[in-house]
Amino acid sequence: MSTPKMLFGDFHMHTHFSKDSLTQPDKLLEKAIKVGLTCIAVTDHNTTEGGFEVQRLGKQRNAPIMVIVAEEVKTTMGEVTGLFLKERVPKMMSPMDTIKAIHDQGGLVSLPHPYDKIRREPLKAPAIEEVIHHIDIVEVFNARTTFMSDVIKAKELAEKYHLPAGAGSDAHTAWELGKVFVEFPTFDGTAKEFKQALMHSKGMRCGRSSFFVHAFSRYAKWRKKVLSPLYKGRYN
């Protein structure tokens, strides 16, 4: 079987290991393959468990997809994402300490949904200014971002600092997958080569999710709260 020259990647998605998602890892993997994705980053909130599980399932099934273990980490000033992680990064450290912990693992730091006015989690503007020279990738498009002005601002940030542009569906349900992908060259599987490959991206598909997808995330939180004995101690 010949190696494809281009990959189709989605670098932001969640499984049931996130407190606001009910998606089973096997269902996420199946849907990602079905919609034609060939490289995904599983970015559960404050844990790498989902990423390792999807990666394990992919290898077990010899699936035609590369799975990057990642984590959307809550810092004291908002969220950053670590890619190519070997272990979980603790939450609620300063942005700079979180970035250092990611880089110490040989990982890459992505800035998720910057400037999104609707969410509470984006890294705050003063923190972005402080750490921007330590950021590896800017998520310039997130399917759950409501206002295109925020998307434009993220794109301008990446261009200003000559950073590679990432994108993600931010899927918390399997049916959100396929709305977003980045087309970029194949790479050798390392973090360094991934960053270089993104610099040579051929473009993106930027499909926006309905605002109602946020209701499913709220339902997932509510369900886990109601069934708290079953989920106790599982989420960070």
N, C-alpha and C positions, 0 to 999 in steps of 0.2 A: 504494500500500500504506500503510495507516494505521500510525502509530507506536504500539507497545504502551504502555499506561499503567504497567505494572509490569514489572520485570526479575527474572530468577531467576539469582542469582549464586553462584559458588563461587570463593573467593579464595585457594585454596592447592592447587597441583598441580605435577607435575614431568614433564619430558620426558627423553629420553636425554642431554640436556646436563647433567643431574645424575648424579653418579657412582653413585647407587643406584637408577637407573631405566633401563629399556630402551625406554620408550614413544616411538615416532616422533611428531614434531609433527603430521603429517597425521592420524594415528590418534587422537591426543588431540582434535584439532579435530572430527573426524567424530563421535566418541563424545559429546563435549560437546553438540553440536547434536542428536544422536539422543535424548539423555535430557532435552532441553528446556531446557538452560541457555542464557541469552541474554547473560550477562556473566561472563567468567572472568578470573582473574589467574594468569598462568603464573609460578611462583615457584621457578625452579631454584636450586640451591645455588650461591651465589657467582658467578653469571653471569646475564646478561640475554639470552644467545643464543637460548634456547628461546622466551622471550617474543616477541622480535622475529620469529622464524621463524613462530610460530603466528599472530602478528598479520599478517605478510606473506601467509601462505596464506589467512587469512580475507578479507583485502581482495581478493586475486587471484580468489577464488571467489565474491565478493560474498555471503559467508556471513551469515546472520541472527544474528550474535553479536558482542558487543563484547569485544575482547581487550586487557587491561591488561598492559603490560610490567612485570614485577616481579622481585624477587630476594630469596631467603632468605639473609641475609648472616651469616656467622659473625663474631662480635666476640670480644674477649678474655674476655667474661663470658657468652657464650651467643649465641643468634640473635635477630635482628630482621628484619623484612621491609620492603623498600621497594617502594612501589606508584607507578605512573606515572613510571617511570624513563626517562631519555634515554640513559644509559650505565651500565656496570657500576660498582658500589660495591666498592672493595677490601675484602678480608676482613682480620680480625685487627687492626682498629683498636679503640679503646675504644668502649663503647656510645654515649657522648655524641658522639664524633667521627663514628661511623657515622651516627647520627641527623642530625647536621649536614650530612653529605655527601648524605643523601637529601633533606633539606629544601632544600639549595642547588640541587638540580635541579628544585625545584617539586613534589617527590614527597610522599607520605604515609608515615608510619611505622606499621606494624601489629605488635603483639606476638603472635607465634605460640606456640601451645600453652603458655601460661604455667603454671607449677607442675606440669607433667607429671612424675610421680615416676619413670616408667619410662625416659624419655629422658635423654640426657646433654646435649642441646643447648638446652633452655629457658634464657632469660635468668635469671640467678641473682637471688634475692630482693633482696639489697642493691642490685643494679644496677637492678632494677625501681623500687625506692624512689627511687633517684637520678634516674632519667630519666622517671618517670611523667608529669610535667607537659609533657613534650615528645613524648609518644605521641599519635597521632591516632586509632587504632583498636585495640581488643582483640579477638583471636580467642577468642571465648567458647566455641566448639565446634570440635573437630577430630576427625574420624571415626576417627583412629588413636590417640586418647587412651584409655587403658585404664580408668582409674578415674573414675567420675562425680563423686567428691568433688573431683577436680582441675578438672572442668568447672564445678562450682558455684563454686569459688574464683575461677576466671577471670571468671565472670559477676558475682560480687560486686565484683571489681576494677573492671570497666567501670562498674557502677552507682555505686560509691563516687566515682569521678572524672568521672562523667557523660560517658563516652566512648561513641561508637557501637560496636555489637557486630558483629563479623565472624564468618564461619564458613568452613570449608573441608574438603574431603574429604581433603586431603593425599595425593591420589592419586599413586602411583608406577607404577600400571598403569591402562590405560584403563578396565578394567571396574570400578574403584572409583568412577568418576564417576556422579553421579546420586543418591548416598546423602545428600548435603548440598546445600542451597541456602538462600540468603537471598532473600526476596521484598521488593523495595524499589522506590521510584518511579524512573522514567526520569530521566536527568540529561543535561547538555549535553556530557559527555565530559571535563570538566576534573576535576582532583583536588579542588578546593574544592567543586564541586557534588556529586561522588561522596560526600564525607564528609557533606554535608548530607542527601543522599538516604538514606544509611544511618541517620541519626538518625530517619528516618520509616519505617523498616522495618516491614512488616506481619507479620513472623514468620519462622521458620526451619523447614526440614526437617532433623532431626538423626538421621540413620541412622549407626550405628556399623559400622566395618569389623571383620572377623574379625582376631583377634590374629595369624593366620597370614600376613596381608599383609606383615608384617615379614620373613618368610622370603624373599619375592620381592625385597625390597630387598637383603637379604644376598646372594642369588643374583646379582643385578645387579652388586654390588661384586666378588664372586668372579669372575664371568665377565670383567669388564673387567680385573681383575688378571691373570688367566690369559692374556688376549689383550692384554696391556699394550702391545706394539709398535704395535697398531692405535689405541690410545687415548692414547698418550704425549703429554703436554703439553696434553691437551684439557680436563682438569678442574682446578678451583681448590680 
